[in-house]
Amino acid sequence: MSNASPGAGGFGPPPPQPPQSAPGYGYPQSAPGYGHPQSGPEYGHPGSAPSYPAAPPVAYPQGPGYSMAAQPSNGMGTTGLVLGIIGVVCSLTIFLWFFGVLLGVLAIIFGAVGRGKAKRGEATNKGAATAGLVCGIVATVVLPLLGLALFASVVGSSGTF
């Protein structure tokens, strides 16, 4: 006797189920053996448990025309400022005035180049470049002239006694 015909309750075999398709959203399921375990009583799932979706790949824009913004080159103005400050300090000392003049000349050069870059928009430290230029002029011209005038006044006043 076969159970193909409905029994006493009037129920027959269940109709065939259509295959289930994945929804059109979300991420694809990970392959077996990777990610979260698929089943196991130690995880509280006696049967098969759905796995967590895999993380999407990170896409970085790499098309044509993609580039980082150019950083301003502030080295010339900063160098002029540092050399100018050191030149002023050296020009104030009696024994290092020659180094002060030399560093002042370098500060004038670096400060002028730094100001030119700032005017062209290649640098953002126009103030530091200007300060380096001024400190270089003070270290090269003003302080040596003041030192020379002081020396001349001391020598001139010593001969009058």
KAZI-V925678 format. One record per pair of residues at least 12 apart in sequence whose ideal C-beta (glycine too) atoms are under 6 Angstrom apart, sorted by the first residue. I is the first residue (numbers start at 1). J is the second residue. Records with the same first field share a line. If there is no record, write none. Layout:
I->J ; J
//
This chain:
27->53 ; 54
29->51
30->51 ; 54
35->51
36->51 ; 52
72->123 ; 124
73->123
74->123 ; 125
76->110 ; 113 ; 114 ; 117
77->114 ; 125 ; 128 ; 129
78->128
79->110
80->107 ; 110 ; 111 ; 114 ; 129 ; 132
81->128 ; 131 ; 132
83->103 ; 106 ; 107
84->107 ; 132 ; 135 ; 136
85->135
86->103
87->100 ; 103 ; 104 ; 107 ; 139
88->135 ; 138 ; 139
91->139 ; 143
100->139
101->140 ; 144
104->136 ; 139 ; 140
105->140
107->132 ; 135 ; 136
108->136
111->129 ; 132 ; 133 ; 136
114->129
115->129
//
